[in-house]
Amino acid sequence: MLIYVHKSCSYCVPQTEAVQNITDEFNDKITVFEMSADDDARSEEAMQAYDPNGGTMYVPLTAVLTLGTNSDGEVVPVWHSTDQVTGDDWIKNYVEDAISQYDENSANWNP
């Protein structure tokens, strides 16, 4: 899963384009939630939950979520997020890793 929160500003444009490229490439393998920080009520909740700065919320926020194991070996939701413009390679690397982790851990997921 990829969550992308952004504004309609020039700073967010390169990340928006990168997210779209990855969405196009992995459209059958990931779910993408794109939210406008300008007018989507869910965006504030997403930024509070996944902001890498622990509460100082900036956009664009890109979060890649999957299933992984914790220190006890239990399968739990895990994520990596950034509030930087990272470009295609960063997003693609984390999406590919998330898909791999999901494939490895989803059979043992007991919510």
N, CA and C of each residue as an Amber inpcrd file, in Angstrom:
protein
   333
   0.8440000  -1.1650000   0.0000000   0.0000000   0.0000000   0.0000000
   0.8940000   1.2340000   0.0000000   0.4710000   2.2210000  -0.7500000
   1.1840000   3.4880000  -0.7880000   0.1880000   4.5900000  -0.4530000
   0.5400000   5.4230000   0.5070000  -0.2740000   6.5830000   0.8640000
   0.5080000   7.8170000   0.4550000  -0.1470000   8.6900000  -0.2830000
   0.5100000   9.9070000  -0.7460000  -0.3710000  11.1070000  -0.4200000
   0.1560000  12.0120000   0.4010000  -0.5440000  13.2350000   0.7870000
   0.2460000  14.4120000   0.2370000  -0.4370000  15.2940000  -0.4610000
   0.2660000  16.4150000  -1.0850000  -0.6570000  17.6120000  -1.2270000
  -0.0590000  18.7130000  -1.5830000  -0.8040000  19.9270000  -1.9030000
  -0.6760000  20.1950000  -3.3970000  -1.4550000  21.1320000  -3.8540000
  -1.3650000  21.5620000  -5.2530000  -0.3550000  22.6970000  -5.3330000
   0.9060000  22.3560000  -5.1270000   1.9540000  23.3700000  -5.1360000
   3.1160000  22.8840000  -5.9970000   3.9520000  23.7940000  -6.3960000
   5.0630000  23.4370000  -7.2780000   6.0680000  22.5120000  -6.5870000
   6.2120000  22.6200000  -5.2640000   7.1520000  21.7580000  -4.5510000
   6.7400000  20.2870000  -4.6390000   5.4410000  20.0120000  -4.6060000
   4.9460000  18.6360000  -4.6100000   4.9130000  18.0040000  -6.0060000
   4.9670000  18.8130000  -7.0530000   4.7970000  18.2980000  -8.4180000
   5.7490000  17.1500000  -8.7540000   7.0610000  17.2510000  -8.4960000
   7.9380000  16.1280000  -8.8640000   7.5860000  14.8240000  -8.1400000
   7.1920000  14.9180000  -6.8750000   6.8260000  13.7080000  -6.1380000
   5.4980000  13.1580000  -6.6470000   4.5760000  14.0370000  -6.9850000
   3.2980000  13.5950000  -7.5480000   3.5380000  12.8360000  -8.8470000
   4.4260000  13.3440000  -9.6780000   4.7570000  12.6600000 -10.9340000
   5.4220000  11.3140000 -10.6620000   6.3170000  11.2690000  -9.6850000
   6.9910000  10.0080000  -9.3410000   5.9880000   8.9830000  -8.8190000
   5.0710000   9.4150000  -7.9610000   4.0390000   8.5030000  -7.4440000
   3.1890000   7.9810000  -8.5990000   2.8430000   8.8440000  -9.5310000
   2.0450000   8.4080000 -10.6820000   2.8050000   7.3820000 -11.5200000
   4.0960000   7.6000000 -11.7200000   4.9010000   6.6340000 -12.4770000
   4.8950000   5.2680000 -11.8050000   5.0600000   5.2510000 -10.4930000
   5.0850000   3.9890000  -9.7530000   3.6970000   3.3530000  -9.7570000
   2.6700000   4.1780000  -9.6230000   1.2950000   3.6680000  -9.6820000
   1.0470000   2.9950000 -11.0250000   1.4870000   3.6300000 -12.0930000
   1.3150000   3.0460000 -13.4240000   2.0600000   1.7180000 -13.5460000
   3.2730000   1.6660000 -12.9970000   4.0940000   0.4580000 -13.1170000
   3.5850000  -0.6970000 -12.2570000   3.0780000  -0.3990000 -11.0640000
   2.6900000  -1.4440000 -10.1110000   1.1850000  -1.4690000  -9.8540000
   0.3850000  -0.9690000 -10.7820000  -1.0450000  -0.7930000 -10.5350000
  -1.7780000  -2.0720000 -10.1640000  -1.2920000  -3.2210000 -10.5780000
  -1.9710000  -4.4680000 -10.2390000  -1.3940000  -5.1280000  -8.9880000
  -0.3850000  -4.4980000  -8.3730000   0.2710000  -5.1110000  -7.2160000
   0.1520000  -4.3000000  -5.9350000  -0.2320000  -3.0310000  -6.0390000
  -0.3390000  -2.1980000  -4.8380000  -1.6400000  -1.4030000  -4.8660000
  -2.0500000  -0.9930000  -3.6850000  -3.1760000  -0.0830000  -3.5440000
  -2.6050000   1.2810000  -3.2050000  -3.0860000   2.3010000  -3.8870000
  -2.5910000   3.6570000  -3.6710000  -3.7300000   4.5310000  -3.1690000
  -3.4540000   5.2560000  -2.0900000  -4.3860000   6.2470000  -1.5670000
  -3.7290000   7.6060000  -1.7330000  -4.2470000   8.3930000  -2.6500000
  -3.7310000   9.7400000  -2.8780000  -4.7040000  10.7280000  -2.2530000
  -4.1730000  11.6170000  -1.4250000  -5.0140000  12.5690000  -0.7010000
  -4.4710000  13.9760000  -0.8400000  -5.3640000  14.8980000  -1.0340000
  -4.9810000  16.3010000  -1.0780000  -4.9510000  16.8540000   0.3390000
  -3.8400000  17.4490000   0.7180000  -3.7490000  18.0940000   2.0320000
  -4.5790000  19.3710000   2.0610000  -5.0080000  19.8210000   0.8880000
  -5.8160000  21.0340000   0.8020000  -7.2760000  20.7950000   1.1620000
  -7.8190000  19.6200000   0.7710000  -9.2630000  19.4610000   0.9450000
  -9.7360000  18.0370000   1.2420000  -8.8540000  17.1350000   1.6130000
  -9.2550000  15.7750000   1.9690000  -9.0880000  15.6080000   3.4740000
 -10.1870000  15.4130000   4.1720000 -10.1640000  15.3280000   5.6350000
  -9.2760000  14.1840000   6.1350000  -9.1100000  13.1450000   5.3430000
  -8.2860000  11.9990000   5.7550000  -6.8040000  12.3370000   5.7940000
  -6.4110000  13.3930000   5.0980000  -4.9840000  13.7010000   4.9760000
  -4.3440000  14.0250000   6.3230000  -5.0390000  14.7440000   7.1740000
  -4.4580000  15.0860000   8.4790000  -4.2170000  13.8350000   9.3180000
  -5.1680000  12.9230000   9.2990000  -5.0010000  11.6740000  10.0460000
  -3.8380000  10.8560000   9.4870000  -3.7250000  10.8000000   8.1800000
  -2.6190000  10.0640000   7.5600000  -1.2820000  10.6930000   7.9250000
  -1.2170000  12.0120000   7.9070000   0.0450000  12.6740000   8.2420000
   0.4030000  12.4680000   9.7090000  -0.5770000  12.4740000  10.5920000
  -0.2930000  12.2300000  12.0070000   0.2020000  10.8060000  12.2280000
  -0.3750000   9.8630000  11.5190000  -0.0070000   8.4580000  11.7190000
   1.3430000   8.1040000  11.1100000   1.6630000   8.6630000   9.9520000
   2.8300000   8.1960000   9.2010000   3.9330000   9.2280000   9.0190000
   3.7860000  10.4090000   9.6100000   4.8100000  11.4270000   9.4300000
   6.1340000  10.9780000  10.0340000   7.2220000  11.0280000   9.2680000
   8.5150000  10.5470000   9.7730000   9.1260000  11.4430000  10.8400000
   8.5760000  12.6360000  11.0230000   9.1180000  13.5690000  12.0040000
   8.3890000  13.5220000  13.3360000   7.4710000  12.6040000  13.4870000
   6.7780000  12.4510000  14.7560000   5.8870000  13.6130000  15.1250000
   5.1390000  14.1020000  14.1890000   4.1610000  15.1260000  14.5100000
   4.3570000  16.4430000  13.7940000   5.5410000  16.7230000  13.3010000
   5.7490000  17.9180000  12.4990000   5.3820000  17.5530000  11.0770000
   4.2050000  17.9490000  10.6520000   3.6600000  17.4360000   9.4040000
   4.0030000  18.3340000   8.2220000   4.6520000  17.7290000   7.2490000
   5.0040000  18.4070000   6.0100000   4.5100000  17.5800000   4.8350000
   4.3170000  18.2300000   3.7150000   3.9910000  17.5280000   2.4840000
   5.0840000  17.8150000   1.4780000   5.3130000  16.9350000   0.5420000
   4.5380000  15.7300000   0.2810000   4.9100000  14.6050000   1.2450000
   3.9080000  13.8950000   1.7230000   4.1260000  12.7290000   2.5720000
   3.9020000  11.4860000   1.7240000   4.9110000  10.6440000   1.6510000
   4.8150000   9.3820000   0.9280000   5.0870000   8.2770000   1.9320000
   4.1250000   7.3820000   2.1010000   4.2760000   6.2680000   3.0380000
   4.0150000   4.9630000   2.3020000   4.9110000   4.0020000   2.4890000
   4.7640000   2.6750000   1.9010000   4.5440000   1.7100000   3.0560000
   3.4170000   1.0040000   3.0400000   3.0370000   0.1020000   4.1220000
   3.0160000  -1.3340000   3.6340000   3.3470000  -2.2510000   4.5440000
   3.3240000  -3.6720000   4.2160000   3.2390000  -4.4660000   5.5110000
   3.5030000  -5.7460000   5.4350000   3.5620000  -6.6070000   6.6100000
   4.9950000  -7.0590000   6.8120000   5.4410000  -7.0350000   8.0510000
   6.7840000  -7.4850000   8.3940000   6.7430000  -8.1570000   9.7480000
   7.8840000  -8.5920000  10.2210000   7.9280000  -9.2350000  11.5340000
   8.5590000  -8.2910000  12.5500000   8.0390000  -8.3610000  13.7770000
   8.6200000  -7.5660000  14.8530000   9.7100000  -8.3770000  15.5530000
  10.2430000  -7.8600000  16.6370000  11.3510000  -8.5310000  17.3280000
  10.9460000  -9.8670000  17.9470000   9.6300000 -10.0870000  18.1270000
   9.1390000 -11.3660000  18.6490000   8.7830000 -12.3460000  17.5330000
   9.0010000 -11.9460000  16.2920000   8.6820000 -12.8060000  15.1610000
   7.2270000 -12.7570000  14.7310000   6.4430000 -11.8620000  15.3370000
   5.0360000 -11.7250000  14.9700000   4.9070000 -10.8580000  13.7220000
   3.9490000 -11.1980000  12.8710000   3.6930000 -10.4060000  11.6740000
   2.8320000  -9.2080000  12.0600000   3.3270000  -8.0260000  11.7180000
   2.6650000  -6.7740000  12.0750000   2.7480000  -5.8040000  10.8900000
   1.8710000  -4.8050000  10.8650000   2.0060000  -3.7670000   9.8380000
   3.2800000  -2.9560000  10.0820000   3.9920000  -2.6630000   9.0210000
   5.2050000  -1.8460000   9.0820000   5.1630000  -0.8450000   7.9390000
   5.9020000   0.2340000   8.0830000   5.9230000   1.2240000   7.0170000
   7.2080000   2.0180000   7.0430000   7.4440000   2.6800000   5.9270000
   8.5260000   3.6430000   5.8030000   7.9160000   4.8690000   5.1520000
   8.2580000   6.0310000   5.6660000   7.6740000   7.2450000   5.1060000
   8.7150000   8.3460000   5.0000000   8.3950000   9.3060000   4.1570000
   9.2480000  10.4750000   3.9810000   8.3800000  11.6810000   3.6610000
   8.8880000  12.8380000   4.0170000   8.2120000  14.0720000   3.6240000
   9.0960000  14.8770000   2.6690000   9.9500000  14.1620000   1.9800000
  10.8530000  14.7700000   1.0020000  10.4120000  14.4090000  -0.4180000
  10.8770000  15.1740000  -1.3700000  10.7080000  14.8070000  -2.7740000
  11.8200000  13.8150000  -3.0790000  11.4510000  12.5610000  -3.2920000
  12.4430000  11.4910000  -3.4220000  12.6600000  11.0260000  -4.8500000
  11.6500000  11.1510000  -5.6810000  11.7490000  10.6660000  -7.0490000
  11.3880000   9.1980000  -7.1760000  11.3960000   8.7330000  -8.4050000
  10.9490000   7.3860000  -8.7410000  11.7400000   6.2800000  -8.0450000
  13.0650000   6.3900000  -8.0270000  13.8880000   5.2850000  -7.5270000
  13.5990000   4.9540000  -6.0690000  13.4890000   5.9650000  -5.2190000
  13.2120000   5.7380000  -3.7990000  11.8760000   5.0260000  -3.6390000
  10.8590000   5.5570000  -4.3090000   9.5230000   4.9640000  -4.1910000
   9.5350000   3.5370000  -4.7240000  10.1340000   3.3400000  -5.8840000
  10.1600000   2.0070000  -6.4900000  10.8680000   1.0050000  -5.5860000
  11.9970000   1.3880000  -5.0070000  12.7230000   0.4750000  -4.1140000
  11.8690000   0.0600000  -2.9240000  11.1930000   1.0250000  -2.3010000
  10.3670000   0.6950000  -1.1400000   9.1190000  -0.0890000  -1.5310000
   8.5420000   0.2020000  -2.6820000   7.3740000  -0.5590000  -3.1370000
   7.7730000  -2.0020000  -3.4470000   8.8840000  -2.1850000  -4.1360000
   9.3390000  -3.5510000  -4.4260000   9.6250000  -4.3160000  -3.1390000
  10.2530000  -3.6600000  -2.1690000  10.5200000  -4.2980000  -0.8840000
   9.2080000  -4.6200000  -0.1640000   8.2490000  -3.7070000  -0.2120000
   6.9550000  -3.9320000   0.4440000   6.2300000  -5.1210000  -0.1680000
   6.2690000  -5.2410000  -1.4720000   5.6320000  -6.3790000  -2.1420000
   6.3040000  -7.6780000  -1.7090000   7.6230000  -7.6780000  -1.6680000
   8.3690000  -8.8620000  -1.2400000   8.0360000  -9.2290000   0.2090000
   8.0300000  -8.2290000   1.0890000   7.7070000  -8.4730000   2.5000000
   6.2760000  -8.9930000   2.6560000   5.3570000  -8.4250000   1.8980000
   3.9680000  -8.8780000   1.9630000   3.8640000 -10.3370000   1.5220000
   4.5010000 -10.6620000   0.4070000   4.4660000 -12.0430000  -0.0860000
   5.0370000 -13.0110000   0.9470000   6.0760000 -12.5860000   1.6340000
   6.7380000 -13.4300000   2.6230000   5.9190000 -13.5810000   3.9080000
   5.1730000 -12.5460000   4.2930000   4.5490000 -12.5290000   5.6190000
   3.0300000 -12.6190000   5.6540000   2.3580000 -12.4220000   4.5460000
   0.8960000 -12.3190000   4.5800000   0.2060000 -13.6010000   5.0390000
   0.7790000 -14.7520000   4.7600000   0.1470000 -16.0100000   5.1750000
   0.0930000 -16.1390000   6.6960000   0.9850000 -15.4430000   7.3990000
   1.0340000 -15.5260000   8.8620000   0.4020000 -14.3220000   9.5530000
  -0.3220000 -13.5120000   8.8100000  -0.9470000 -12.3020000   9.3580000
  -2.2430000 -12.6750000  10.0580000  -2.3200000 -12.3730000  11.3510000
  -3.5160000 -12.6320000  12.1570000  -3.9000000 -11.3510000  12.8870000
  -4.6820000 -10.4940000  12.2240000  -5.0200000  -9.2000000  12.8610000
  -5.8430000  -9.3590000  14.1230000
